[in-house]
Amino acid sequence: SFVFISFVLYTVFMKKKQEHLIVGIDEAGRGPLAGPVAVGAVRYDQRDVALMKALKTLMPTVKDSKQLSEKKREAINKELGILVRTTSLQIEVSLVSARVIDTKGISYAIRKGIENVLTNLAGGKEDMEILLDGGLKAPDHFANQKTYIKGDATHLPIALASIAAKVKRDRHMKSLDRRFPKHGFAIHKGYGTK
């Protein structure tokens, strides 16, 4: 598949540059009428042979989170949880509240989410290769960053970040549904619906 070829070519290119730490970033929840925006990030070391082998096996099932059913997203997220415990894979998701969105705007909220996940993942390293979806941008002091239109469909790290963000946001909306059952958050997750 195109995602697999991109992954292989990207891995070879990055090894030539001696860049080993890869971060993929994407968001979920830009369009809903209720709930937070979620910014997801995955970070891994390309020299981690066990992880690279596992990602190669997982790759055929990974797509942009919007193209996957909730059940498939949850299954992939479960596999990622196992890899977090057994390999160099790290996952961070920042939920930025509806209050922040309403007072400062969605763009500010997403930038804040990106800062949050990178602060937690960077560990003092700013030389990571950061791949972002769409119009997203990391803070300027992360010099090694690149944005890809529809990156969640073409770059594995971004697709994984997209899935992590969507799963965490959906779980949050289900927890809100238990507190406010009359709104149907577990069904529509805050997106506009009749």
Accessible surface in RSA format (square Angstrom, percent):
REM  Atomic radii and reference values for relative SASA: ProtOr
REM  Chains: A
REM  Algorithm: Lee & Richards
REM  Probe-radius: 1.40
REM  Slices: 20
REM RES _ NUM      All-atoms   Total-Side   Main-Chain    Non-polar    All polar
REM                ABS   REL    ABS   REL    ABS   REL    ABS   REL    ABS   REL
RES SER A   1   102.43  86.6  50.50  67.4  51.93 119.6  61.18 130.3  41.25  57.8
RES PHE A   2   131.05  65.6 121.09  75.0   9.96  25.9 122.98  74.6   8.07  23.1
RES VAL A   3    20.60  13.6  20.43  18.5   0.17   0.4  20.43  17.8   0.17   0.5
RES PHE A   4    66.18  33.1  66.18  41.0   0.00   0.0  66.18  40.1   0.00   0.0
RES ILE A   5    96.65  55.0  95.15  70.9   1.50   3.6  96.65  69.6   0.00   0.0
RES SER A   6    17.94  15.2  11.03  14.7   6.91  15.9  10.30  21.9   7.64  10.7
RES PHE A   7    18.48   9.2  14.74   9.1   3.74   9.7  18.43  11.2   0.05   0.1
RES VAL A   8    62.00  40.8  60.08  54.4   1.93   4.6  61.97  53.8   0.03   0.1
RES LEU A   9   115.47  64.3 112.34  80.4   3.13   7.9 112.61  79.1   2.86   7.7
RES TYR A  10    28.57  13.3  24.17  13.8   4.39  11.4  28.05  21.1   0.51   0.6
RES THR A  11    18.14  12.9  18.14  18.4   0.00   0.0  17.53  23.6   0.60   0.9
RES VAL A  12    75.58  49.7  73.79  66.8   1.79   4.3  75.05  65.2   0.53   1.4
RES PHE A  13   108.91  54.5 106.49  66.0   2.42   6.3 108.91  66.0   0.00   0.0
RES MET A  14     0.05   0.0   0.05   0.0   0.00   0.0   0.00   0.0   0.05   0.1
RES LYS A  15    93.98  45.8  91.19  56.0   2.79   6.6  47.07  42.4  46.92  50.0
RES LYS A  16   161.31  78.7 130.95  80.3  30.36  72.3  86.43  77.8  74.88  79.8
RES LYS A  17    90.69  44.2  67.15  41.2  23.54  56.0  50.99  45.9  39.70  42.3
RES GLN A  18   129.30  72.3 112.33  82.1  16.96  40.4  50.86 108.3  78.44  59.5
RES GLU A  19    38.42  22.1  37.06  28.0   1.36   3.2   2.23   4.3  36.19  29.6
RES HIS A  20    38.13  20.8  34.04  23.7   4.09  10.5  25.50  26.3  12.63  14.7
RES LEU A  21    29.90  16.7  28.03  20.1   1.87   4.7  28.03  19.7   1.87   5.0
RES ILE A  22     0.19   0.1   0.14   0.1   0.04   0.1   0.14   0.1   0.04   0.1
RES VAL A  23     0.00   0.0   0.00   0.0   0.00   0.0   0.00   0.0   0.00   0.0
RES GLY A  24     0.00   0.0   0.00   N/A   0.00   0.0   0.00   0.0   0.00   0.0
RES ILE A  25     0.00   0.0   0.00   0.0   0.00   0.0   0.00   0.0   0.00   0.0
RES ASP A  26     3.46   2.4   3.46   3.4   0.00   0.0   0.00   0.0   3.46   3.4
RES GLU A  27    34.07  19.6  23.79  18.0  10.28  24.5   1.15   2.2  32.92  26.9
RES ALA A  28    10.57   9.7   4.37   6.7   6.20  14.1  10.57  14.9   0.00   0.0
RES GLY A  29     5.82   7.2   0.00   N/A   5.82   7.2   0.00   0.0   5.82  13.0
RES ARG A  30   114.76  48.2  97.30  49.6  17.46  41.6  50.55  69.1  64.21  38.9
RES GLY A  31    56.03  69.1   0.00   N/A  56.03  69.1  32.22  88.4  23.81  53.3
RES PRO A  32    24.47  17.8   1.84   1.7  22.63  82.3   1.84   1.5  22.63 140.6
RES LEU A  33   149.91  83.5 112.50  80.5  37.41  94.0 118.61  83.3  31.31  84.2
RES ALA A  34    32.77  30.1  25.54  39.4   7.23  16.4  32.34  45.5   0.43   1.1
RES GLY A  35    15.26  18.8   0.00   N/A  15.26  18.8   3.62   9.9  11.64  26.1
RES PRO A  36     6.69   4.9   6.56   6.0   0.13   0.5   6.56   5.4   0.13   0.8
RES VAL A  37     0.00   0.0   0.00   0.0   0.00   0.0   0.00   0.0   0.00   0.0
RES ALA A  38     0.00   0.0   0.00   0.0   0.00   0.0   0.00   0.0   0.00   0.0
RES VAL A  39     0.00   0.0   0.00   0.0   0.00   0.0   0.00   0.0   0.00   0.0
RES GLY A  40     0.00   0.0   0.00   N/A   0.00   0.0   0.00   0.0   0.00   0.0
RES ALA A  41     0.00   0.0   0.00   0.0   0.00   0.0   0.00   0.0   0.00   0.0
RES VAL A  42     0.01   0.0   0.00   0.0   0.01   0.0   0.00   0.0   0.01   0.0
RES ARG A  43    27.29  11.5  27.29  13.9   0.00   0.0   2.18   3.0  25.12  15.2
RES TYR A  44     4.47   2.1   3.38   1.9   1.09   2.8   1.34   1.0   3.14   3.9
RES ASP A  45    25.52  17.9  24.87  24.8   0.65   1.5   7.25  17.1  18.26  18.2
RES GLN A  46     3.96   2.2   1.74   1.3   2.22   5.3   0.05   0.1   3.91   3.0
RES ARG A  47   142.01  59.6 120.24  61.3  21.77  51.8  55.30  75.6  86.71  52.6
RES ASP A  48    29.71  20.8  19.96  19.9   9.75  23.1  15.85  37.3  13.86  13.8
RES VAL A  49   119.72  78.8 113.99 103.2   5.73  13.8 115.45 100.3   4.27  11.6
RES ALA A  50    64.01  58.9  50.75  78.3  13.26  30.2  56.96  80.2   7.05  18.7
RES LEU A  51     0.00   0.0   0.00   0.0   0.00   0.0   0.00   0.0   0.00   0.0
RES MET A  52    28.58  14.8  26.29  17.4   2.29   5.5  25.70  21.9   2.88   3.8
RES LYS A  53   151.30  73.8 145.70  89.4   5.59  13.3  93.31  84.0  57.99  61.8
RES ALA A  54    28.27  26.0  18.85  29.1   9.42  21.4  25.51  35.9   2.76   7.3
RES LEU A  55     0.52   0.3   0.36   0.3   0.16   0.4   0.36   0.3   0.16   0.4
RES LYS A  56   119.46  58.3 114.24  70.1   5.22  12.4  57.27  51.6  62.19  66.2
RES THR A  57   107.85  76.7  88.03  89.2  19.82  47.2  75.19 101.0  32.66  49.4
RES LEU A  58    21.20  11.8  18.18  13.0   3.02   7.6  21.11  14.8   0.09   0.3
RES MET A  59     5.39   2.8   1.88   1.2   3.51   8.3   1.88   1.6   3.51   4.6
RES PRO A  60   102.30  74.6  72.92  66.5  29.38 106.8  81.32  67.1  20.98 130.4
RES THR A  61    74.25  52.8  65.71  66.6   8.54  20.4  71.93  96.6   2.32   3.5
RES VAL A  62     4.80   3.2   0.04   0.0   4.75  11.5   0.04   0.0   4.75  12.9
RES LYS A  63    98.36  48.0  95.73  58.7   2.63   6.3  46.07  41.5  52.29  55.7
RES ASP A  64    11.03   7.7  10.91  10.9   0.11   0.3   0.00   0.0  11.03  11.0
RES SER A  65     3.67   3.1   3.67   4.9   0.00   0.0   0.00   0.0   3.67   5.1
RES LYS A  66   153.12  74.7 121.03  74.3  32.09  76.4 100.71  90.6  52.40  55.8
RES GLN A  67   114.47  64.0  82.35  60.2  32.12  76.5  35.68  76.0  78.79  59.8
RES LEU A  68    11.79   6.6   3.83   2.7   7.97  20.0   6.13   4.3   5.66  15.2
RES SER A  69    60.27  50.9  43.76  58.4  16.51  38.0  51.39 109.4   8.88  12.4
RES GLU A  70    55.87  32.1  50.11  37.9   5.76  13.7  27.45  53.1  28.43  23.2
RES LYS A  71   175.77  85.7 165.55 101.6  10.22  24.3 114.29 102.9  61.48  65.5
RES LYS A  72   123.80  60.4 122.19  75.0   1.62   3.9  68.20  61.4  55.60  59.2
RES ARG A  73    20.28   8.5  20.28  10.3   0.00   0.0   0.27   0.4  20.02  12.1
RES GLU A  74    49.15  28.2  46.57  35.2   2.58   6.2  32.69  63.2  16.46  13.4
RES ALA A  75    56.24  51.7  47.88  73.9   8.37  19.0  54.48  76.7   1.76   4.7
RES ILE A  76     7.18   4.1   6.68   5.0   0.50   1.2   7.14   5.1   0.04   0.1
RES ASN A  77    28.26  19.5  25.48  24.6   2.77   6.7   0.00   0.0  28.26  27.3
RES LYS A  78   150.50  73.4 139.62  85.7  10.88  25.9  91.55  82.4  58.95  62.8
RES GLU A  79    82.97  47.6  82.82  62.7   0.16   0.4  15.91  30.8  67.06  54.8
RES LEU A  80     0.04   0.0   0.04   0.0   0.00   0.0   0.04   0.0   0.00   0.0
RES GLY A  81    22.21  27.4   0.00   N/A  22.21  27.4  21.46  58.9   0.75   1.7
RES ILE A  82    69.28  39.4  69.28  51.6   0.00   0.0  69.28  49.9   0.00   0.0
RES LEU A  83    18.48  10.3  18.48  13.2   0.00   0.0  18.48  13.0   0.00   0.0
RES VAL A  84    60.56  39.9  47.24  42.8  13.32  32.1  47.24  41.1  13.32  36.1
RES ARG A  85   177.95  74.7 139.09  70.9  38.86  92.5  71.32  97.5 106.63  64.6
RES THR A  86    95.75  68.1  60.48  61.3  35.26  84.0  64.71  86.9  31.04  46.9
RES THR A  87    29.53  21.0   4.84   4.9  24.68  58.8  14.41  19.4  15.12  22.9
RES SER A  88    41.19  34.8  22.63  30.2  18.55  42.7  34.92  74.4   6.27   8.8
RES LEU A  89     2.09   1.2   0.00   0.0   2.09   5.3   0.00   0.0   2.09   5.6
RES GLN A  90    69.88  39.1  68.79  50.3   1.09   2.6  24.91  53.0  44.98  34.1
RES ILE A  91    47.06  26.8  23.50  17.5  23.56  56.8  23.50  16.9  23.56  63.9
RES GLU A  92    51.46  29.5  49.17  37.2   2.28   5.4   3.11   6.0  48.34  39.5
RES VAL A  93    21.65  14.2   6.93   6.3  14.72  35.5   7.08   6.1  14.57  39.5
RES SER A  94    13.06  11.0   7.67  10.2   5.40  12.4   9.85  21.0   3.22   4.5
RES LEU A  95    57.22  31.9  27.87  19.9  29.35  73.8  27.87  19.6  29.35  79.0
RES VAL A  96     7.82   5.1   5.11   4.6   2.71   6.5   7.82   6.8   0.00   0.0
RES SER A  97    52.57  44.4  45.88  61.2   6.69  15.4  43.88  93.4   8.69  12.2
RES ALA A  98    37.54  34.5  34.40  53.1   3.13   7.1  34.49  48.6   3.05   8.1
RES ARG A  99   189.81  79.7 181.51  92.5   8.30  19.8  63.96  87.4 125.86  76.3
RES VAL A 100    43.58  28.7  43.01  38.9   0.56   1.4  43.58  37.9   0.00   0.0
RES ILE A 101    36.29  20.6  31.36  23.4   4.93  11.9  31.36  22.6   4.93  13.4
RES ASP A 102   120.14  84.2  83.32  82.9  36.82  87.1  29.18  68.7  90.96  90.7
RES THR A 103   103.90  73.9  66.08  67.0  37.82  90.1  64.36  86.4  39.54  59.8
RES LYS A 104   128.69  62.8  99.61  61.1  29.08  69.2  61.71  55.5  66.98  71.3
RES GLY A 105    29.97  37.0   0.00   N/A  29.97  37.0  28.27  77.6   1.70   3.8
RES ILE A 106    47.31  26.9  43.49  32.4   3.82   9.2  43.49  31.3   3.82  10.4
RES SER A 107    64.13  54.2  59.59  79.5   4.54  10.5  32.08  68.3  32.05  44.9
RES TYR A 108    71.53  33.4  70.29  40.0   1.24   3.2  45.87  34.5  25.67  31.6
RES ALA A 109     0.00   0.0   0.00   0.0   0.00   0.0   0.00   0.0   0.00   0.0
RES ILE A 110     5.71   3.3   5.71   4.3   0.00   0.0   5.71   4.1   0.00   0.0
RES ARG A 111   126.09  52.9 124.76  63.6   1.34   3.2  55.74  76.2  70.36  42.6
RES LYS A 112    84.30  41.1  82.50  50.6   1.80   4.3  38.77  34.9  45.53  48.5
RES GLY A 113     0.00   0.0   0.00   N/A   0.00   0.0   0.00   0.0   0.00   0.0
RES ILE A 114     1.66   0.9   1.66   1.2   0.00   0.0   1.66   1.2   0.00   0.0
RES GLU A 115    76.09  43.7  73.85  55.9   2.24   5.3  17.89  34.6  58.19  47.5
RES ASN A 116    48.12  33.2  43.65  42.2   4.47  10.8  13.12  31.6  35.01  33.8
RES VAL A 117     0.47   0.3   0.22   0.2   0.25   0.6   0.47   0.4   0.00   0.0
RES LEU A 118     1.01   0.6   1.01   0.7   0.00   0.0   1.01   0.7   0.00   0.0
RES THR A 119   104.68  74.5  83.19  84.3  21.49  51.2  65.93  88.6  38.74  58.6
RES ASN A 120    91.02  62.8  63.41  61.3  27.62  66.5  11.42  27.5  79.61  76.9
RES LEU A 121     2.81   1.6   1.27   0.9   1.55   3.9   1.27   0.9   1.55   4.2
RES ALA A 122     8.56   7.9   8.55  13.2   0.01   0.0   8.55  12.0   0.01   0.0
RES GLY A 123    67.24  82.9   0.00   N/A  67.24  82.9  43.61 119.7  23.63  52.9
RES GLY A 124    78.77  97.1   0.00   N/A  78.77  97.1  41.28 113.3  37.48  83.9
RES LYS A 125    98.65  48.1  94.82  58.2   3.83   9.1  45.72  41.2  52.93  56.4
RES GLU A 126    84.34  48.4  73.74  55.8  10.60  25.2  22.32  43.2  62.02  50.6
RES ASP A 127    95.78  67.1  85.75  85.3  10.03  23.7  43.24 101.8  52.54  52.4
RES MET A 128     0.58   0.3   0.00   0.0   0.58   1.4   0.33   0.3   0.25   0.3
RES GLU A 129    10.23   5.9  10.23   7.7   0.00   0.0   0.00   0.0  10.23   8.3
RES ILE A 130     0.01   0.0   0.01   0.0   0.00   0.0   0.01   0.0   0.00   0.0
RES LEU A 131     0.17   0.1   0.17   0.1   0.00   0.0   0.17   0.1   0.00   0.0
RES LEU A 132     0.00   0.0   0.00   0.0   0.00   0.0   0.00   0.0   0.00   0.0
RES ASP A 133    20.87  14.6  20.54  20.4   0.34   0.8   0.00   0.0  20.87  20.8
RES GLY A 134    18.88  23.3   0.00   N/A  18.88  23.3  18.38  50.4   0.50   1.1
RES GLY A 135    78.52  96.8   0.00   N/A  78.52  96.8  38.60 105.9  39.92  89.4
RES LEU A 136    10.76   6.0   7.21   5.2   3.55   8.9   9.33   6.6   1.43   3.9
RES LYS A 137   117.11  57.1 108.69  66.7   8.41  20.0  99.60  89.7  17.50  18.6
RES ALA A 138     2.53   2.3   0.00   0.0   2.53   5.8   0.38   0.5   2.15   5.7
RES PRO A 139    31.96  23.3  19.06  17.4  12.90  46.9  31.34  25.9   0.62   3.8
RES ASP A 140   115.59  81.0  94.50  94.1  21.09  49.9  40.42  95.1  75.17  75.0
RES HIS A 141   106.70  58.3  85.52  59.4  21.18  54.2  67.77  69.8  38.93  45.3
RES PHE A 142     9.02   4.5   8.90   5.5   0.11   0.3   8.95   5.4   0.07   0.2
RES ALA A 143    92.94  85.5  63.00  97.2  29.94  68.1  69.30  97.6  23.65  62.6
RES ASN A 144    35.88  24.7  30.78  29.7   5.10  12.3  17.54  42.2  18.35  17.7
RES GLN A 145    44.54  24.9  20.15  14.7  24.39  58.1  15.02  32.0  29.53  22.4
RES LYS A 146   116.09  56.6 111.57  68.5   4.53  10.8  61.31  55.2  54.79  58.4
RES THR A 147    56.85  40.4  32.60  33.1  24.25  57.8  23.22  31.2  33.63  50.8
RES TYR A 148    44.53  20.8  42.18  24.0   2.35   6.1  34.71  26.1   9.83  12.1
RES ILE A 149   135.65  77.2 118.50  88.3  17.15  41.3 118.50  85.3  17.15  46.5
RES LYS A 150   150.42  73.4 144.25  88.5   6.17  14.7  90.07  81.1  60.35  64.3
RES GLY A 151     0.00   0.0   0.00   N/A   0.00   0.0   0.00   0.0   0.00   0.0
RES ASP A 152     8.13   5.7   7.70   7.7   0.43   1.0   0.00   0.0   8.13   8.1
RES ALA A 153    35.85  33.0  25.60  39.5  10.25  23.3  27.70  39.0   8.15  21.6
RES THR A 154    31.04  22.1  31.04  31.5   0.00   0.0  28.73  38.6   2.31   3.5
RES HIS A 155    27.42  15.0  25.53  17.7   1.88   4.8  16.22  16.7  11.20  13.0
RES LEU A 156     1.38   0.8   0.83   0.6   0.55   1.4   0.83   0.6   0.55   1.5
RES PRO A 157     4.83   3.5   4.83   4.4   0.00   0.0   4.83   4.0   0.00   0.0
RES ILE A 158     0.00   0.0   0.00   0.0   0.00   0.0   0.00   0.0   0.00   0.0
RES ALA A 159     2.11   1.9   2.11   3.3   0.00   0.0   2.11   3.0   0.00   0.0
RES LEU A 160     0.01   0.0   0.01   0.0   0.00   0.0   0.01   0.0   0.00   0.0
RES ALA A 161     0.00   0.0   0.00   0.0   0.00   0.0   0.00   0.0   0.00   0.0
RES SER A 162     1.91   1.6   1.80   2.4   0.11   0.3   0.06   0.1   1.85   2.6
RES ILE A 163     0.00   0.0   0.00   0.0   0.00   0.0   0.00   0.0   0.00   0.0
RES ALA A 164     4.62   4.2   1.76   2.7   2.86   6.5   2.42   3.4   2.20   5.8
RES ALA A 165     0.00   0.0   0.00   0.0   0.00   0.0   0.00   0.0   0.00   0.0
RES LYS A 166    24.77  12.1  24.77  15.2   0.00   0.0  14.00  12.6  10.77  11.5
RES VAL A 167     4.08   2.7   2.93   2.7   1.15   2.8   4.08   3.5   0.00   0.0
RES LYS A 168    89.85  43.8  87.97  54.0   1.87   4.5  48.34  43.5  41.51  44.2
RES ARG A 169     0.31   0.1   0.31   0.2   0.00   0.0   0.21   0.3   0.10   0.1
RES ASP A 170     3.37   2.4   3.37   3.4   0.00   0.0   1.98   4.7   1.39   1.4
RES ARG A 171   121.72  51.1 115.70  59.0   6.02  14.3  45.87  62.7  75.85  46.0
RES HIS A 172    59.85  32.7  53.95  37.5   5.89  15.1  39.70  40.9  20.15  23.4
RES MET A 173     0.15   0.1   0.15   0.1   0.00   0.0   0.15   0.1   0.00   0.0
RES LYS A 174    68.17  33.3  66.98  41.1   1.18   2.8  34.74  31.3  33.42  35.6
RES SER A 175    38.02  32.1  36.59  48.8   1.43   3.3  26.58  56.6  11.44  16.0
RES LEU A 176    28.99  16.1  28.99  20.7   0.00   0.0  28.99  20.4   0.00   0.0
RES ASP A 177    27.53  19.3  27.38  27.3   0.15   0.4   0.10   0.2  27.43  27.4
RES ARG A 178   177.38  74.5 148.79  75.8  28.59  68.1  76.48 104.5 100.90  61.1
RES ARG A 179   166.50  69.9 138.49  70.6  28.01  66.7  56.05  76.6 110.44  66.9
RES PHE A 180    85.74  42.9  82.48  51.1   3.26   8.5  85.74  52.0   0.00   0.0
RES PRO A 181    97.21  70.8  81.10  73.9  16.11  58.6  81.36  67.2  15.85  98.5
RES LYS A 182   182.36  89.0 142.00  87.1  40.37  96.1  97.16  87.5  85.20  90.8
RES HIS A 183    87.49  47.8  72.30  50.3  15.19  38.9  41.95  43.2  45.53  53.0
RES GLY A 184    16.88  20.8   0.00   N/A  16.88  20.8  16.36  44.9   0.52   1.2
RES PHE A 185    26.24  13.1  26.24  16.3   0.00   0.0  26.24  15.9   0.00   0.0
RES ALA A 186    33.79  31.1  26.29  40.6   7.50  17.1  26.33  37.1   7.46  19.8
RES ILE A 187   151.01  85.9 127.40  94.9  23.60  56.9 132.22  95.2  18.79  51.0
RES HIS A 188    45.56  24.9  33.90  23.6  11.66  29.8  34.36  35.4  11.21  13.0
RES LYS A 189    20.09   9.8  20.09  12.3   0.00   0.0   9.44   8.5  10.64  11.3
RES GLY A 190     2.67   3.3   0.00   N/A   2.67   3.3   1.00   2.8   1.67   3.7
RES TYR A 191    81.04  37.8  78.17  44.5   2.87   7.5  64.43  48.4  16.60  20.5
RES GLY A 192    53.59  66.1   0.00   N/A  53.59  66.1  21.39  58.7  32.20  72.1
RES THR A 193    94.45  67.2  53.37  54.1  41.08  97.9  36.80  49.4  57.64  87.1
RES LYS A 194   252.88 123.4 179.98 110.4  72.90 173.6 147.41 132.7 105.47 112.3
END  Absolute sums over single chains surface
CHAIN  1 A    10205.9       8265.8       1940.1       6122.2       4083.7
END  Absolute sums over all chains
TOTAL         10205.9       8265.8       1940.1       6122.2       4083.7
